[in-house]
Amino acid sequence: MKIKYISFFTLVCVFFVSTACFAMDEFLDECLKLAQARDMKITVAAEQIELAQIRVTNALRSFFPQITLQRQSSKGKTALADDLGFSKEEYNSEQIGVRAVQGIYEGGGTKATLTYNQLMMDASKLNYTKAKEELYAKVKLAYYEYLTLKVEYLALSKAFEKVETLFNKTRVEYKAKAISELDLAESENFRDKVANLLNSSRINLEFSTKKLIEAVGVNTLEEIPATVSDELPTDVPEMSFTLQDCISFIQTNNLDVQIAKMQMEMSDSKIKINRAKVHPKLYLDGFYGKSGEAFVTEPLELTTSWSIAAKMSWSLWGNSLAASYSTDRTDPTEIVDASKRVETTTMDIQLSILDDLQYFIDAKESKVSLKQVNAELIDLLRDSRLSVEKAYNEYLVSLNEAKTLRKEIELKERKLAFMKRRNDLYEIQTVDLMEESWNYAEAISSYARASYTNHASVVELEKLTLMTLR
């Protein structure tokens, strides 16, 4: 009987046997893989990277000439004077060729636009990593909560079975008038306490199972191609990083901080884009091809023609100035009609009044955005440091609490074995043994909570620092 009782408490201490670390890691790895493959936020974040890459390609395209294949045809009528008055004659014209437009100077706007889109692509990559890390943290927390509660429930189930056996023993002792009614009531109270612990653990385990299923994105845990252990390591592992190490990681690794810094650079690029509007923009526009016109009664003959134009646009604080100077020429050796023009020079200047008031809005918006992002970065750094310190303190407190409870459980296990031997010799009452069994079960539950708090604090630290801390 003594050996059987000791073996029972040895089984209860499955809570502290370290034989399943590999199984735990394998199960967690499978959970992370499934969750990542099924999470819509990560899918959208990946598509945002592709979209940002297209924007970069489009911005790079602005550095190269825009080539247009052109074909233009028209028909019309003209009035010709004759002896009878005027007669209408139909004519047609056609132009076929290639046109090229190349920007010469845009006040740095093209380069700033490229920089902005490159930063947007980098920011989208950070958003993808952030979405993935947030999902990982969510799955890890659900997994550690499920694992801790599962082990706690198994341990409390065994404890309740033994307490139930002891309670039945006290009922026999009461019938034999070996103990008082008060002792029986007290033993029943201890049995109910352990039952309440077990029932609370069962409810929490069922809910944590649902949370893990939702986090991974499966219907049942059986869909995960790995088995979860019923055991936890003997001791809660420690980190080799100090609080100052974790705080220093914030500046370089924290995703929110990196995104905020990226947004500052994007706001600065937006200011440069708007500033480029007050600089003149110069373009060259060239055409080469065939053109011609003739009456419909005559064959249409196309002659070689080309043109070149210099264009300028300038946003003058809400007003738009546009000017162009172009020259059109036709190869004279191919002209049959001597009256046809072989060279045309055109000068065009346009000033639009207050047609670009959006410039003032964009300029003000960019400056305000930069100040806002800078203020948010300062708050983010402060809040992140405080969050790291809070999580690290929770890690230390739970670590020390888990170590203390671990020693306490070992002592209570030895004490229970000793009290069982004395109870078998009728040196102590069964109700006293039940009270110590209740204390033992409560210590197991407390250790489970401390273990989960420790895991949760490390998961939070790893999410904040983007580092594997243990």
C-alpha positions in Angstrom: 0.0 0.0 0.0 2.8 2.4 0.9 4.6 1.6 -2.3 1.4 2.1 -4.3 0.8 5.5 -2.6 4.3 6.7 -3.4 4.0 5.5 -7.0 0.8 7.6 -7.3 2.6 10.8 -6.4 5.5 9.9 -8.6 2.9 9.7 -11.5 1.5 13.0 -10.4 4.9 14.6 -10.9 4.7 14.0 -14.7 4.4 17.7 -14.4 8.1 17.9 -13.8 9.6 15.2 -16.1 11.7 16.4 -19.0 11.3 13.8 -21.7 9.1 15.6 -24.3 10.9 18.8 -25.4 11.3 17.5 -28.9 7.7 16.5 -29.1 6.6 19.9 -27.9 8.8 21.7 -30.4 7.5 19.5 -33.2 3.9 20.1 -32.4 4.5 23.8 -32.1 6.3 23.9 -35.4 3.4 22.2 -37.1 1.0 24.7 -35.5 3.0 27.6 -36.8 3.3 26.2 -40.3 -0.4 25.5 -40.6 -1.4 28.9 -39.1 0.9 30.8 -41.5 -0.4 28.9 -44.5 -4.0 29.6 -43.6 -3.9 33.1 -42.3 -5.5 35.7 -44.6 -3.5 38.7 -43.1 -0.2 37.1 -44.1 -1.6 36.4 -47.6 -2.7 40.0 -48.0 0.6 41.2 -46.7 2.4 39.1 -49.3 0.3 40.6 -52.0 1.0 44.1 -50.7 4.8 43.3 -51.3 4.0 42.4 -54.9 2.0 45.6 -55.3 4.8 47.7 -53.9 7.3 46.0 -56.3 5.0 47.0 -59.2 5.1 50.6 -58.0 8.9 50.5 -57.9 9.0 49.2 -61.4 6.6 51.9 -62.5 8.7 54.6 -60.9 11.9 53.2 -62.6 10.0 53.5 -65.9 9.9 57.2 -65.5 13.6 57.5 -66.1 13.3 56.1 -69.6 11.7 57.7 -72.7 8.0 57.1 -73.3 7.7 55.5 -76.8 4.4 55.8 -78.6 3.5 54.2 -82.0 1.2 56.6 -83.7 -1.1 56.5 -86.6 -3.5 59.4 -87.3 -5.9 59.8 -90.3 -8.5 62.4 -91.0 -11.0 63.4 -93.7 -12.5 66.7 -94.5 -13.9 69.1 -97.1 -12.5 72.3 -98.5 -14.2 75.1 -100.6 -12.5 75.9 -103.9 -13.3 79.0 -106.0 -14.2 78.5 -109.7 -16.1 80.4 -112.4 -19.4 79.2 -111.0 -18.6 80.2 -107.4 -17.4 77.7 -104.8 -17.3 73.9 -105.0 -16.6 71.6 -102.1 -13.8 69.0 -102.5 -13.1 66.2 -100.1 -9.6 65.4 -99.0 -7.9 63.0 -96.6 -4.6 63.0 -94.6 -2.6 60.5 -92.7 0.4 60.4 -90.4 2.3 57.3 -89.3 5.3 57.1 -87.1 6.9 56.9 -83.7 6.9 59.5 -80.9 9.3 59.6 -78.0 9.0 61.8 -74.9 12.0 62.1 -72.5 12.1 64.0 -69.2 15.3 66.1 -68.9 14.8 67.7 -65.5 11.9 67.4 -63.0 13.3 69.1 -60.0 14.2 65.8 -58.3 10.6 64.6 -58.3 11.3 61.4 -60.3 14.1 60.4 -57.9 12.0 61.3 -54.8 9.1 59.3 -56.2 11.3 56.2 -56.8 12.7 56.6 -53.2 9.2 56.8 -51.8 8.1 53.7 -53.6 11.2 51.8 -52.6 10.5 52.7 -49.0 6.9 51.6 -49.4 8.1 48.2 -50.6 10.5 48.0 -47.5 7.6 49.0 -45.3 5.3 46.3 -46.8 8.0 43.7 -46.1 8.1 44.9 -42.5 4.3 44.7 -42.3 4.5 41.1 -43.6 7.1 40.2 -41.0 4.9 42.0 -38.3 1.8 40.1 -39.4 3.8 36.8 -39.2 5.3 37.6 -35.8 2.0 38.6 -34.4 0.5 35.3 -35.6 3.4 33.3 -34.2 3.0 35.0 -30.8 -0.8 34.3 -30.8 -0.2 30.6 -31.6 2.6 30.3 -29.1 0.5 31.8 -26.3 -2.5 29.5 -27.2 -0.1 26.5 -27.3 1.6 27.2 -24.0 -1.8 27.8 -22.3 -3.2 24.6 -23.7 -0.1 22.6 -22.8 0.1 24.0 -19.3 -3.6 23.4 -18.6 -3.6 19.9 -20.1 -0.7 18.9 -17.8 -2.4 20.6 -14.9 -5.7 18.8 -15.6 -4.0 15.4 -15.8 -2.1 16.0 -12.5 -5.2 17.2 -10.7 -7.3 14.3 -12.1 -4.9 11.9 -10.4 -4.9 14.0 -7.2 -8.6 14.0 -7.1 -8.8 10.2 -7.5 -6.6 9.8 -4.5 -8.4 12.4 -2.5 -11.7 10.7 -3.4 -10.3 7.4 -2.1 -9.2 9.1 1.2 -12.7 10.7 1.5 -14.3 7.3 1.2 -11.9 6.1 3.9 -13.0 8.9 6.2 -16.6 7.8 5.7 -15.7 4.3 6.8 -13.9 5.7 9.8 -16.9 7.8 10.7 -19.2 4.9 10.5 -16.8 3.0 12.8 -16.9 6.1 15.1 -13.2 6.5 14.7 -13.6 10.2 13.7 -16.1 12.9 14.5 -18.8 14.3 12.3 -16.7 17.5 12.1 -13.8 15.6 10.8 -16.0 14.0 8.2 -17.3 17.4 7.1 -13.8 18.8 7.0 -12.6 15.9 4.8 -15.6 16.5 2.5 -14.6 20.1 2.2 -11.1 19.2 1.2 -12.5 16.8 -1.4 -14.8 19.5 -2.8 -11.8 22.0 -3.0 -9.8 19.6 -5.1 -12.9 18.8 -7.2 -13.4 22.6 -7.8 -9.8 22.9 -8.8 -10.2 20.0 -11.2 -13.5 21.4 -12.6 -11.9 24.8 -13.1 -8.9 23.3 -14.8 -11.2 21.3 -17.1 -13.2 24.3 -18.1 -10.1 26.3 -18.8 -8.6 23.4 -20.8 -11.6 23.2 -23.0 -11.5 26.9 -23.7 -7.8 26.9 -24.3 -8.3 24.0 -26.8 -10.8 26.2 -28.7 -8.3 29.1 -28.7 -5.5 26.9 -30.1 -7.8 25.5 -32.8 -8.9 29.0 -33.8 -5.3 30.4 -33.7 -4.0 27.6 -36.0 -7.0 27.6 -38.2 -8.0 23.9 -38.0 -11.3 22.2 -37.0 -9.7 19.8 -34.5 -6.3 19.2 -33.0 -6.2 15.9 -34.8 -5.6 17.7 -38.0 -2.1 18.7 -36.7 0.4 16.1 -37.8 2.1 15.8 -34.5 1.4 14.9 -30.9 1.5 17.2 -28.0 3.2 16.0 -24.9 1.6 15.5 -21.5 4.8 16.6 -19.8 6.7 19.8 -19.1 10.4 20.3 -18.5 11.7 19.9 -15.0 12.7 23.5 -14.6 11.5 26.7 -16.4 14.5 27.6 -18.6 16.3 30.9 -18.0 17.3 33.6 -20.5 20.9 34.7 -21.0 19.9 38.2 -22.0 19.6 41.1 -19.5 16.9 43.7 -19.4 19.3 46.2 -20.9 20.0 43.8 -23.7 16.3 43.6 -24.5 15.9 47.3 -24.3 18.8 47.8 -26.7 17.1 45.5 -29.2 14.1 47.8 -29.4 16.0 50.5 -31.2 17.2 48.2 -34.0 14.8 45.2 -34.1 11.3 46.3 -33.0 9.1 46.1 -36.0 6.8 49.0 -35.0 9.9 51.2 -34.4 11.3 50.2 -37.8 8.0 50.9 -39.5 7.8 54.3 -37.8 11.3 55.1 -39.0 10.4 54.0 -42.5 7.3 56.2 -42.4 9.5 59.2 -41.4 11.7 58.6 -44.5 8.5 58.3 -46.6 7.2 61.6 -45.3 10.5 63.2 -46.1 10.3 61.8 -49.6 6.8 63.1 -49.9 8.0 66.6 -49.0 10.7 66.4 -51.8 8.0 65.3 -54.3 5.9 68.3 -53.5 8.9 70.6 -53.5 9.8 69.4 -57.0 6.6 71.1 -58.2 8.0 74.6 -57.8 10.9 73.7 -60.0 10.6 73.8 -63.8 10.2 70.5 -65.6 11.8 70.1 -69.0 10.9 67.5 -71.6 11.9 66.6 -75.1 9.3 65.4 -77.5 10.3 63.9 -80.9 8.4 62.4 -83.8 9.6 60.6 -86.9 7.5 59.0 -89.6 5.4 59.5 -92.7 2.7 62.1 -93.4 0.7 63.6 -96.2 -2.6 64.9 -97.4 -4.4 65.0 -100.8 -7.8 65.3 -102.4 -9.7 62.1 -102.6 -9.5 62.3 -106.4 -5.7 62.1 -106.2 -3.5 59.4 -104.8 -2.3 60.0 -101.2 1.4 60.1 -101.1 3.2 60.0 -97.7 6.5 61.9 -97.3 9.1 61.5 -94.5 8.5 64.0 -91.7 9.9 64.6 -88.3 9.5 67.1 -85.4 11.2 67.9 -82.2 9.8 70.0 -79.3 11.1 71.3 -76.0 8.4 71.6 -73.4 8.4 73.1 -69.9 5.9 73.0 -67.1 6.2 75.0 -63.9 3.9 75.2 -60.9 4.2 78.8 -59.6 2.7 78.6 -56.1 -0.8 77.7 -57.3 -0.5 78.8 -60.9 0.6 76.6 -63.8 3.0 77.8 -66.5 3.4 75.7 -69.6 5.6 76.5 -72.6 6.7 74.6 -75.7 8.8 75.3 -78.7 8.5 72.9 -81.6 9.8 72.5 -85.1 8.1 70.3 -87.8 10.0 69.4 -91.0 9.3 67.4 -94.1 11.9 65.9 -96.4 11.8 68.3 -99.4 13.2 65.7 -101.9 10.0 63.7 -101.5 7.5 66.6 -102.0 5.5 66.6 -105.2 3.3 69.6 -104.4 5.5 72.6 -104.4 3.0 74.5 -102.3 3.3 72.1 -99.3 5.1 73.4 -96.2 8.5 71.8 -95.5 9.2 73.5 -92.1 7.0 74.8 -89.3 8.1 76.5 -86.1 5.6 76.8 -83.2 5.9 78.7 -79.9 3.2 78.1 -77.3 2.9 79.7 -73.8 0.1 79.1 -71.4 -0.4 80.5 -67.9 -3.2 79.0 -65.8 -4.4 81.1 -62.9 -4.8 79.3 -59.5 -5.4 75.9 -61.1 -3.0 74.1 -58.7 -4.1 75.0 -55.2 -3.7 71.4 -54.3 0.0 72.1 -54.1 -0.5 74.1 -50.8 -2.6 71.3 -49.4 0.0 68.6 -50.3 2.9 70.6 -49.0 1.2 71.3 -45.6 0.0 67.7 -45.3 3.5 66.4 -45.9 5.0 68.6 -43.2 2.3 67.7 -40.7 2.6 64.0 -41.5 6.4 64.2 -40.8 5.9 65.9 -37.5 3.1 63.4 -36.6 5.3 60.3 -37.4 8.2 61.8 -35.4 5.9 62.3 -32.4 4.6 58.8 -32.7 8.1 57.4 -32.9 9.1 59.1 -29.7 5.9 57.7 -27.9 6.5 54.3 -29.5 10.1 54.1 -28.2 9.0 55.1 -24.7 6.0 52.7 -24.7 8.1 49.8 -26.1 10.8 50.2 -23.5 8.2 50.2 -20.8 6.5 47.1 -22.3 9.9 45.3 -22.5 10.6 46.2 -18.8 7.2 45.0 -17.8 7.5 41.7 -19.6 11.0 41.2 -18.3 9.9 41.8 -14.7 7.0 39.3 -15.2 9.5 36.8 -16.6 11.8 37.3 -13.5 8.9 37.1 -11.0 7.3 34.0 -12.6 10.7 32.4 -12.9 11.5 32.8 -9.2 7.9 31.7 -8.3 8.2 28.6 -10.5 11.5 27.6 -8.9 10.0 28.1 -5.4 6.9 26.1 -6.2 9.0 23.4 -7.8 10.9 23.0 -4.5 7.7 23.3 -2.5 6.1 20.5 -4.5 9.1 18.2 -4.0 8.9 18.9 -0.2 5.1 18.3 -0.2 5.6 15.0 -2.1 8.0 13.8 0.5 5.8 15.0 3.3 2.8 13.2 1.8 4.7 10.0 1.6 5.7 10.3 5.2 2.2 11.2 6.4 0.8 8.3 4.5 3.0 5.9 6.4 1.9 7.5 9.7 -1.7 7.3 8.6 -1.3 3.6 7.9 0.0 3.3 11.5 -3.0 5.4 12.7 -0.6 8.0 14.1 -2.4 10.8 12.2 -5.9 11.2 11.0 -6.9 10.7 7.4 -8.4 14.2 7.3 -4.9 15.6 8.0 -3.6 13.6 5.0 -6.4 15.0 2.9 -5.6 18.6 3.9 -2.0 18.1 2.8 -3.2 16.5 -0.4 -5.3 19.6 -1.1 -2.2 21.8 -0.5 -0.3 19.6 -2.8 -2.9 20.0 -5.6 -3.0 23.8 -5.1 0.7 23.9 -5.4 0.5 22.1 -8.7 -2.1 24.6 -10.0 0.1 27.5 -8.8 3.1 26.1 -10.6 1.0 25.7 -13.8 0.0 29.4 -13.6 3.6 30.5 -13.0 4.9 28.4 -15.8 2.4 29.8 -18.3 3.1 33.4 -17.1 6.8 32.7 -17.7 6.2 31.4 -21.2 3.8 34.3 -22.0 6.3 36.9 -20.9 9.1 35.5 -23.0 6.8 35.3 -26.0 6.0 39.0 -25.5 9.7 39.9 -25.2 10.5 38.0 -28.4 7.7 39.8 -30.2 9.0 43.2 -29.0 12.7 42.5 -29.6 12.4 40.2 -32.7 15.0 37.9 -31.0 15.0 34.3 -29.9 15.7 34.8 -26.3 16.0 31.2 -25.1 
